[in-house]
């Protein structure tokens, strides 16, 4: 069974897709309403050793009704979703969200501190 994954950052990068999944992902534009993007500093050395930038973006819930994050929704396999779990920094979590299109998708965001 395939899964939907919403990306608003690194996983939209073709080089990351090729390194992680061995293929270029095909997706469609979508949005996540009720969230905004905030800057976060990554301290996970395993993530940084992959050549990723220490400064990343994370999704955070917003109280502002017009806030939303534009990104891409990709259809991936369950195995690829597990690969994405291993790729993301240690302080990120995978959560289920409903996108503007109505699709239920997975989203990676920093864990609340």
KEKOL-336464 format. One record per residue: residue in three letters; x negated, y negated, z of N, C-alpha, C in turn. Coordinates in pm, whole numbers, plus 50000, padded with zeros to 5 digits. Layout:
BEGIN
ALAXYZXYZXYZ ...
//
This chain:
BEGIN
UNK499165011950000500005000050000499124987550000 UNK499464978149916498674965949908499134955650010 UNK498224946650041498444936150141498254922650073 UNK498864912450129498624898750084497704891950184 UNK496724884750132495754877450214495734862950167 UNK496004853750260495984839450229494604833950263 UNK493994827450167492674821550186492734806550162 UNK492154799350255492054784850244490594780550246 UNK489684790150235488264786850246487384796650171 UNK486444802650244485344810450191485774821750097 UNK486854828450130487264839950048487784836049910 UNK487914823049883488274818549749487044818149658 UNK485864818949717484604818049644484354831249570 UNK484184830249439483994842149356482764850249399 UNK481674843749436480464850949479480744858949607 UNK481514853349698481874860449821482764872349787 UNK483704870549698484594881449657483794892949596 UNK482864889649508482054900049443481194907449545 UNK480594900149639479754906349740480564914949836 UNK481744910349871482554917049971483394928449914 UNK484034926049801484974935749746484464942649619 UNK483394937449560482874943149437483694939449315 UNK484564929649331485394925249219485854910949246 UNK486284904549139486864891149149488354892849178 UNK488844886249283490254887349318491094878249230 UNK492294882749203493254874549130494334870449229 UNK494644857649228495634852849322496464841749263 UNK497374836749345498224825649305498174814849412 UNK498384802749370498414791549463499614793149556 UNK499394789549681500474790049780500124780249890 UNK500964779449990500724770250101501214776450231 UNK500634771750339501034775950473501524763550545 UNK502824762350558503404750550622503284751550774 UNK503194739850839503114739450984501724741551040 UNK500724741350953499314742950994498494731750930 UNK497334729250987496354720450926494974726850943 UNK493974721150880492614726450885491794717950980 UNK491004724651063490094717851156488694723651140 UNK487704715551167486304719951159485954728051284 UNK485114738151264484654746451374483194750151348 UNK482424751451455481044755851441480974770651473 UNK480364778251383480254792751397478944796151467 UNK479024804751568477814809051638477524823851617 UNK478364830751542478194844951513477004846851419 UNK475894851651475474654852951398474774862751282 UNK475584873251297475774882851187476454876151069 UNK477424867451096478104860050990477124850350924 UNK476364843251004475414833450951474294840150872 UNK473934852450908472884859850837473294863150694 UNK474594862550664475084864950529474874852750440 UNK474314842050498474084829850420475214819950429 UNK476164822550518477304813550534476914801350616 UNK477624790650592477384777950660477864778750805 UNK477124772550895477484772151037478794764551058 UNK479054754750973480274746750984481324752350889 UNK482424756850945483504762850868484814755750902 UNK485844759250831487174753950858488034765150915 UNK488944761351002489894771051054491294765051052 UNK492274773651039493664769351043494084767651188 UNK494824757151215495404754951348496864750751330 UNK497684754951423499094750851420499184735851438 UNK500174729851372500364715451377501784712251422 UNK501914701451496503234696551537503834687051434 UNK503044683151334503504673751233504274681351125 UNK505514677451100506364685151007505864685550863 UNK505084675950822504624675650683503264682350662 UNK502654687450769501344693850756501474707450687 UNK500464710650611500404723650545499014725550486 UNK498664737750464497364741250406497624747350270 UNK496974741850168497044747550034495904757550019 UNK496194768449952495174778649931495634788549826 UNK495054800349834495374811049739495824823249817 UNK496804830249762497214843049819496754853849722 UNK496014863449778495444874349699496114887449739 UNK496324896249642496804909649671495594918749676 UNK495394925149792494244933849812494714947049871 UNK493834956949868494164969949925493984969650077 UNK494534979550144494354980750290492874982350324 UNK492144989650241490704991450263489974978050249 UNK490344970150151489714956950133490044947750250 UNK491224949150307491584941050424490654944450540 UNK490334957150557489384961150662487984955650634 UNK487604955050506486324949050470486324934250507 UNK487434927450482487544913250518487454911550669 UNK488044920750745487944920250892486474920250936 UNK485694928950872484274930050909483464917950864 UNK483924911150760483224899450706483414887050794 UNK484604884950845484924872650918484114871451047 UNK483864859051093483104857151217483804863751336 UNK483014867151437483524874251554484634866551626 UNK484614853351620485624845551692486864842651608 UNK487004849251494488204847751411489124859751433 UNK490404857551416491384868251426492254868251301 UNK492824879851274493764881051162495174880651218 UNK496004871651162497384870251206498304870851085 UNK499534874851109500534875551004501294862350998 UNK501464857050876502164844350856503114845750736 UNK504074836750729504944835950613504584823350536 UNK504264824950409503824813850325505014806350267 UNK504744794950208505784786750147506554794450041 UNK505894803749975506534812049871507484822449929 UNK507404824450061508194834850126507434847850146 UNK506224848750088505414860850106504894861650248 UNK504894873750303504234876050431502804879850399 UNK501864872950463500454874850431499624874650558 UNK498414879450546497444878550655496664865650641 UNK496274860250754495514847750762494424849650866 UNK493224845150837492154845050936492024830950994 UNK491974830451127491824817651195491054819951324 UNK490424809451374489654810551497490574813951614 UNK490074822251704490834825651825490934813251913 UNK492044811951982492214800652074491214802252189 UNK490614791152227489624791652336490264789352468 
//
